[in-house]
């Protein structure tokens, strides 16, 4: 990540330092894929927290300044649906959760349900 939290991992060559491994940027990659979606976003997950930021550090601050797409997943999914992209979210329904008790599994299902209640 651009925030310097990933260590430099070198490998290959006679001294095992010829190449530099760059870890995948999972959350940034997800953010970019959703931002660039033109037809469909389909998310299946055990737990989807609509308040989760997909970016951090300088990338988060830049996204907030630029303002085109929200770095928060819930807001971003709503933005994409408003652009005409079909957005489907299939999340685990924790039967032990309700609007008072978050449930045993921590899936944020009630929070997601309430957040998207006014959407199609």
C-alpha positions, 0 to 999 in steps of 0.5 A, a space after each residue: 500500500 502507499 502508506 508504507 505498511 507493507 514490507 519490502 520483500 525481495 526474492 530471486 537471483 543469487 542473493 535472493 534480492 533481484 525482484 521486489 514482491 508487491 502485495 496485492 492491494 485488495 481494498 484498493 482493487 475492489 474500490 477501483 473495480 466498483 468505481 469502473 463498473 458500467 453494468 453490474 456490481 455483485 457482492 457476496 459476503 458473510 459480513 459487509 459493513 456499509 461504513 467500511 472505507 475501502 481506502 486508507 492513508 493518502 488514497 483515502 484523503 485524495 478520494 475524499 477531496 476528489 469527491 467523485 466516488 465515495 471511499 465508503 462501500 455503502 455510499 459507493 454502491 448507492 452512487 453506482 446504482 444512481 449511475 445506472 449500474 445494477 448493484 446486488 448485495 447478497 449478505 449472510 442473514 444472521 438469525 440472531 441479529 435484530 435492530 437492538 442486538 447485533 447478533 452472534 456472527 457480527 455480519 452487520 446484516 441489520 445495519 446493511 438492511 437499514 442502510 439500503 432500505 430506501 433503495 431499489 
